[in-house]
Amino acid sequence: MSAAPNEPVLLRRDEGRVAILTLNRPHAMNALSGELIDALQAEFDRLAKDRSIRCVIIEGAGDRAFSTGHDLREVASTRDYAFHHSLLTRCSAMMLSIGRLPQPVIAKVKSVATAAGCQLVAACDLAVASDKATFATSGINNGLFCGTPSVSVGRNIGPKRALDMLFTGQFVDAATALRDGLVSRVVPPADLDRETLALASHIAAQPPEQIASGKTMFRKHMEMNVEQAYAYATDFMAGAIQREDAQAGIDAFVNKKPKPEWKGK
């Protein structure tokens, strides 16, 4: 299933320095069709080169779902291994692209996020959820273990909580998702749009080079042991102090000057 006639499967609008990407398949619960996966990848490729955008929000169109994961109608349309492998490979590459973007990426979750939709939430740097949102790796209920979603979900919430979700397919509420680390903030539904944009705008106003390099540093050191991570972070921070924005910010703090205008240097 693709988007409604004459409508793209992915929409983009910019609010200042924040890009907002909308999964635009509300009739299909914003399921991640191959077309939508490819559209997300293309947009991430563009954003990676766009220094005017400093933060990204991903949302789902409509009120029914953020995303319910892979489009099972598309999956069921063939039993060809090469087709399924290509679909999953492209999806995994798209998820990895989120971590490689220089901009922080925020999932804005209004309602349901399941399977690869839950994976997409976990792949984002931050996630703001409505207190009515629910999350599941529910493939097992359809006879299929959520293998690729287990990668990002497991790294967000740890093995025992992840395996509980993966083995049972049961939903967790927003409060549980916040407790376990799948989302970073939970707000009332009426505040979701405003709070998510406020967070993104706040991040977009921070020194862009420090944010971009800091995101890369953080994701790399999380794959290291503690000793390696401290050594890597020490080298990073010693270098970061030498940058123009850091020098200006430290000088403003020490000498009680107005906050400087960040130059991205």
N, C-alpha and C positions, 0 to 999 in steps of 0.2 A: 504494500500500500504506500502511495506517495501522498504529498500534500493535497489539499483541496485543489480543484482545477484552477490553473493560472496563479497559484500561490507558491512561492518558494518554500522549501522545507526548513530553511533557516533564515531568520530575519536578523538584521543588525540595525541598531540605532545608537548614536553617541550622545551622551550627556556630559558636555565638557570634555574632560580627559578620560572619561569612563565609557568603554564600549559595552553594550548590552546585547547579548546574543540570545535569541528566542528560538527554542525548539518548536517548530511550527507544524506539528502534526496532531492537533488536539483531538481530531476524530479517531486517531489511532493511539490515544494515550501517550503521544509524543514518543512512540517506539523508535528505536534507533535503527532505521532502515539503512541499507547500504548507501543510498543516496544522501541521507542525513549525515552519516558518518563521514562521507567524502566531503560534504559541504562544511562540516566542522573543521576537518583537516585543512581545507583550502583557506578558511577564515583564520585559523591559527597560523598558517604560513604567512598570511598577510600581516597579522598582528605582530608577528615576530620581528618584522622590519619597520613597524610603525612606532616611532618614538613620540608621537603626539598623544598616544593612548598610554595611560599609566596604570590602569586597572581594568579588569574584565569581569562582567557578571554573566552567568549562564542561567536562564530561566526556562520554564516550560509554558507554552501557550495554554490558555484555558484554566479551569479550576480543578479538573479531574486528576491530573498527574503531572509531576515533573517529567518523569519518563518511566515507562514500565520495562525498559530494557530492549533487547533485540526484538525485531518484528518477527514473531513466530509464524505468521503467514508466509513471509519471505523465506524463512528457514525451512518451512515445510513444503515449499514449492519444488524442491529437488532433494535427492539423496546423494548428490554428487559431493564427494569429499573435498575436491579442489575448490568448489564454490564456497563451502562452509569454511574451509581453512583461509581462503582469501578474505572473506567477510570478517572473521575473527582477527586476522593479522592486521587488517586495516583499522579495525576498532582499537586494538591494542596500541598501534602506532599513534592513533589520535589521542588516546588517553595519555601516553607518554609525552606527547607534544605539550600538554597542559603544564607539566612540570618543567619543561624546557623553555617556556615562554618567559621573557624578561618581566612581564607584568604579572602581579598576583591575580589569581582567578578565583572568583567567589561563586559557589552554587547558591542560587536562591530557590528554596524548596517550599512550595505552597502546600502540596498534598502528598501524593504517593510517589515513592522512588523505589523501584524493585529491580533485581537482577542487574543487568548492565546499566540501568538508570541509577541504582545504588552505587555501582562501581564509578559512575561519572561523578557523583557527589564526593566519593572518597578520593578520587583523583584530583579534585580541585584543592587549591591551597587552603581555602576557608569555605565554610558553608553556613548560611543563615537559614534557619527553618522556621516555618510557622509552627505554633504549638499544636496544630492539628495535623501536621505532617507525619507520615509513617514510612518505615523503611523495611525492606526484606531482601534477602537473596533467595528468592522463591522458586528457582528453577527446579529444585528437587521435587516440588509438588507436581511438576509436569514431567517427571522422570529424568531430569537432566541436572547433574551437579553443576553449580555455577563456578566453573573453573577459573575463567579469566576475572570475573568479579572478585574472587577470593584473593587475588593478588593485592589490589588496592584496599579492599575492606579489611583484610587481615593485617595489613601494615598500619591501618588507622586504629583498630580497636584491640589488636592482640589475638593470639591463636584461640584461646578458649571461648571468648565471646563470639569471634568470627565463626568458629566451627559450630557453635550453638545455632547461629543464624543459618549457616550452610546446611547442616544436617536436618534441621526442622522445617525450614522455609517459613517460619513464623515471623510475623511483623513485630517490630519494636516501635514504640512511640518516640516523639521528639525529645522528651525528657531523658529517656534511656539513651538515645543517640548522642545527646549532649554529654551525659555522664561517661559514656564509653569512648568519646572522642571522634565519632563519625561526623558530627557537626560542631561548629564553634560557638554559635549563638542560637537562642530560641526566643522568638518574639510573638506577640499576638498577631493573628492574621491581618488585622487592620493596619498594623505597623510594618508589615514585612517589606513592602516596596520602599517606604521611606527609610527604614533602618538599614536596609541593604545598600541603598544608594548612598546614604550618609557614610557608612563604613567605607565603601569604595572611593568616595570623594575624599575622605580623610586620608586614605592610603595614597591616592593620586596626588595629594598635596605634599607628600614627603619627598625627600631627595631621591630622584628617580634612579640614579646610578647605584646608590647605596641599597635601594630596594631590590633592584634587579640582581646585583652581584650578591646581596645577602640571601636572596631566595636560592640562587644557585649553590652558594656555600652551605646553607642549611640542608638542602636536599642531598648534597654529597656527603656531609659529615654524618647524616643519619644512617648511612650505609657502612660506616666505619666503627671500629671499636673505640672505647672512650679515649684511650691514649692517642690514637691516630686523629680522632676528632678534635681533641684539644690542640694538637700540633697544627692541624690544618686551620682551625679557627683562629689560632694565634697569628699565623702568617697572614691570614685574611685581614684580621682587625688591625694589625700593625700597618698593613698597606692602606687600608681604608682610612686610617687617621690622616694619612698624607694627602688625601684628595681635597680638592678645593672646597667642596660643600662641607665636609667635616671640619676643615680648618675655620671656615666662616661661622659654622654653627657653634663650635667650641668657643671661639672668640666672642661671639654674641652672648653666650651664657656667662662666661667668666667676667666679661666687662659690662654686663647688664645693658647690652645694645638690643635694638629691635631684632626680631627674627629675620634672618637674611632671605633673599629670594634665591631659591635653589637653581643652580645652573646645570646640574647633571654632570658635574665634573669632579 
